[in-house]
Amino acid sequence: LPAGSDSCATVTSAGFPLSFAQERLWLFDQLVPKSDLYNMPFAYDLRGPLNITALAESFGEIRNRHAIFRTRFTMRGNSPVQVIESHAGEALSIVSLEHLPASARRAEAERLTVEEASCPFDLEIGPLMRARLLRSGANEHILLVTLHHIVADAWSLGILLSELQELYTARIRGAMAALPGLPIQYADYSVWQRQVAEGEAITEQLNHWKEKLRGLPAFLNLPFDRPRPALPVFAGGQQARKLSASVSEEALALARREGLTPFMLLLAVYQILLARYTGQFDIPVLCALANREREETQGLIGPMINVVALRTILANNPKIREVLMQVREVVVDTFAHQDVPFEMLVQHLGHEHDREPGRLPLSQVAIAVSAGGGLSLELDGLAVTPLYTNRQVARTDLTLFVETRPDGLVTMIEYNSALFEAATIDRMLRDFESCLSGIIADTERRILSIRLFEADIAAMLHLPPGRVHCLSPLTPTQRDVYVASQLAEDPKPLRVVVTLPLGPGISPALWRDAIMHVLDQEEITHTRFVTYNHQLFQFADPELSIPH
């Protein structure tokens, strides 16, 4: 990357182009102003003798060090630009709660935490990082930090906390922090990215993606509890489930045996589950990559992530091992062609459904897998405890988060609460564990043989669990025929009439017996239909009698 950090750090009036990721976030802000959807809040309970001056100076040094925290976004002519200011106001604001009765301080701190996390930013005015300290007593504080995604990503948060820890420790010890110099600023990266986007290498990768994503489904038929609103709604909820230690251990062991990363295995499970829920077998899932292969970007704060679409084809009821191998190939290929900015790819693909209100481009579901541990912070002389900030927003219809903790896998789904009930998501998490268990048990079985909803459907129909097997969603054609049959004035059992020419010397009775034998072998004559979790399913019931 060509360095121009000196000019970026000092110029206050010149405008720099936005990166592709910043441009997408800026456009969203123009369409949905005063939204907190892309706020990135985190909070810590601090117990002990806090040096407030050292903390404030540490935040101030971070702002001076990273020009992105002194950046605002405005228009120059017909284009948005990022403008770097020499100063950006106070680095840490302090709110005292000591005037309140001790019994009321906790409730007020919780209220302020929620208020801070959901307070929108003004991209044109800035600053786009806020740090507030709630003081309940000499040794009781809560630190609230909120950033806008246009100036940071998840990797950036780790850099921010690491530098805060280093700077605070140095100040209270009267020493100099040993932070390495920054070879570039984020504005340098933005300029470089725009230049590279016009090069031959990106064009080749872009053509590769166009071919890989050709014929992508317009949407997935997810089991919504409510119809999608006409206008975008980003209200969200979260449901979590900790997988058993045995399933977690066996899953990671399976990944090692099959030459997979944990991410590859968990992506395969998620895509198989989505196929079983939707009855579709072309499953694209979005995933954010860190996009920090270059050494200059390792310590740089800014939205470096690039979103990719991981597409797996599950047609013809493949074996689980075949799916695992396909997913591995898809992930490896994606990493080899990850330089095309997501926003640039969407623009060139030009999907019609990408312009529908409330739908994300390419897919409405996403996945993120992390090693767990969260955003840790250690400050000398203090007991620091991360606080959970309950964000009631969702950027996708469904995003599956999986943490690979030492004590097992923890799954969490962030969902659009305008579309789903919490109970539906809870079932989905249980089904995810059941699907994973089925994959662990036998990778040679086919994906439609994994037992998922059988027990629930059997209980609903008051049948023994063994009466419900070979369960699968209806195909779109089957669904249309079934619905039409139910809407008819005189509904009758579904019938299929097949006309076959009789060869010489073959009696109709012989043909009938041969056909019924084939149908019985395939369990076609014993099919039942049921609505479960807002989806139509079919399953084989050997005790269902159909007259020949």
Order of alpha helices (4+ residues) and beta strands (2+ residues): alpha-beta-alpha-beta-alpha-beta-beta-beta-alpha-beta-beta-alpha-alpha-alpha-beta-alpha-alpha-beta-beta-alpha-alpha-beta-beta-beta-beta-alpha-alpha-beta-alpha-alpha-beta-beta
